[in-house]
Amino acid sequence: MNIRAARVGDVPAIGDLIRTFADRKLMIRRSPGELYESIREFLVAEDDNGQIVGCSALHVFWEDLAELKCLAVSESAQGFGIGRKLVDACWKAARELEIATVFTLTYVPEFFERCGYDRVEKSDLPHKIWNECVRCPLFPSCTEVALVRSIYPDPLNSESVAELVAV
Ligand SMILES: CC(C)(COP(=O)(O)OP(=O)(O)OC[C@H]1O[C@@H](n2cnc3c(N)ncnc32)[C@H](O)[C@@H]1OP(=O)(O)O)[C@@H](O)C(=O)NCCC(=O)NCCS
């Protein structure tokens, strides 16, 4: 199993993977156009046969804040540590970009806690990040939980995130 940067040829497989869970209202559906436009944000997990069995994306919001999104592992590959590897690889990618804080919104907070993320109040996240929510089938009564991983003890009150709130 290999984690690597996604390529345009991976878009159909990423789309299929996300659709599996979007059909169950666990994730937001992504069109091929959206996936091609954001392909540089994606990592994929490829099994030994070259099949895509997982994906994740890191979307940069601001100088010091990025979102881990589109995390999915195909059902047959779940439970083998692939999800954790994708989460860790996104954190590494964020740190290489010198981003200090990564957040995620999820229905599986316990999984992210196992991966080193801490729960925060959704209302503490900057308003700018909510643009996508109107597209979610569960909007406005979503029960997603917000979690963050950061090099700062108090990440959502850092100076640069306060700047994002103000923009
Ligand atoms: C959530 C998901 C990514 C987990 O992937 P995975 O490859 O099965 O997870 P891993 O095998 O890496 O698990 C890592 C740890 O989290 C735990 N874990 C995995 N799924 C969990 C869950 N749903 N709830 C609680 N803990 C979970 C594992 O037991 C493991 O614990 P450990 O620290 O004792 O080893 C996968 O189930 C998935 O794709 N779900 C559907 C889409 C989805 O909900 N995505 C979430 C982002 S919105």
The ligand as an ORCA input file, in Angstrom:
! r2SCAN-3c Opt
* xyz 0 1
  C     -13.349      6.819      8.841
  C     -12.453      6.035      7.883
  C     -11.682      6.981      6.994
  C     -11.467      5.205      8.735
  O     -10.536      4.561      7.859
  P      -9.798      3.200      8.270
  O      -8.724      2.929      7.295
  O     -10.807      2.127      8.489
  O      -9.191      3.598      9.699
  P      -7.857      3.029     10.385
  O      -7.788      1.554     10.150
  O      -6.691      3.843      9.944
  O      -8.146      3.314     11.924
  C      -7.281      4.081     12.756
  C      -7.817      4.022     14.180
  O      -9.143      4.608     14.232
  C     -10.096      3.660     14.703
  N     -11.336      3.855     13.916
  C     -11.516      3.608     12.605
  N     -12.780      3.923     12.238
  C     -13.394      4.345     13.368
  C     -14.708      4.797     13.638
  N     -15.667      4.864     12.693
  N     -14.996      5.179     14.907
  C     -14.060      5.107     15.887
  N     -12.775      4.682     15.682
  C     -12.469      4.306     14.433
  C      -9.456      2.293     14.471
  O      -9.958      1.334     15.356
  C      -7.989      2.598     14.709
  O      -7.767      2.651     16.106
  P      -6.357      2.293     16.814
  O      -5.761      3.633     17.167
  O      -6.726      1.505     17.980
  O      -5.521      1.542     15.826
  C     -13.290      5.038      7.030
  O     -14.084      4.254      7.891
  C     -14.194      5.711      6.011
  O     -13.771      5.980      4.898
  N     -15.478      5.953      6.383
  C     -16.479      6.480      5.452
  C     -16.231      7.919      5.031
  C     -16.086      8.850      6.221
  O     -16.840      8.784      7.184
  N     -15.052      9.691      6.175
  C     -14.695     10.548      7.291
  C     -14.411     11.920      6.903
  S     -15.849     12.910      6.677
*
